[in-house]
């Protein structure tokens, strides 16, 4: 168990390092699909003026100081329009029953932008590999994680951004596994209103 905890902490630090350049010092942030809130804690340790709210369909029963947690139904976010400056999300949309609708909900509650990391299908060969990889990375968790495997292609993400009139400020591959493996690509997207 100590080894799993070590790798989890290392991975959370990696996530924070990937997202940190996109965060402004005193923003109000929604951590969509926050899990056990360790990402929020890591970001707060470097940026103590942030106001972070975590939301998830799974209650990990962990409540760190200075982070608000909200359990929700996976359909409608329980916040008013433009309640947050920025929404961050790390490998969450493919766990949603309808990632396009949930993305629209995230857009509804943000003033400025959504910064997210998501696995993307690059070719038809990726579909099986990406599902197996996702299953392996989520299997060790004590909590039941929804696994509907709704991975989108780059074209589908671009179409979704265009439908909502969003500007794609940045897109880059941030995966930690070799890109030649047939397991999709791990992309960071920063989209603005």
Steps between C-alpha positions, in 0.01 A plus 500: 500500500790737570620459142154583362484810722844608380401469133169676568677796665752515214222494241304772681811717506540440127136605445553819702816580303309460172210725606688761701607721205132553413390616844492861611588583858165581664247331277188319600546150357272201461692172504257294291527130583724584795533146635669499840587873480877444503541699178321796657722472807813493287394812308412681824840423649659712225217751455341564841275779367306262277143416592440143389178304504513132414205319351457131425237227469705288741547601863852410607416617857811713515463867592825694501503849647430788264335284232124487470355172376166445326353164407282518189279287276726495194251694289448860611762694693337660807641848436376819343622610157860629495557414868870413446787669322655178379412133493772239515454133431742210469391179324132540585282556192535143371356380832178695436192341345474795260831690488371759251206599722719507811754716315215742418411510869861582589495778242178635652657548843831654388571866428828460316627159408518126539841337528484124479705192429327216324584177321431535129453226242749559218413200282264204495775286653503715814149406611583164661834610642360816653219305668739246650735774620212691660375185673848425641552855630160507671484141627714555811268766646273405788215714366290387206598710200258519207657347189277573197809555277375805313831606349480766230724560201678830438248577228212449745664732757564766232137475388381543859721808545363648174136433596552702817701775330809429709856599422756226533784687671724199533509131423792274578578138572573451870490121523750313708492176299678455164296666225551205263291267719145446367341651812390838372666830569484696823431861403473823693245745361464858615182649354374853559172680445 
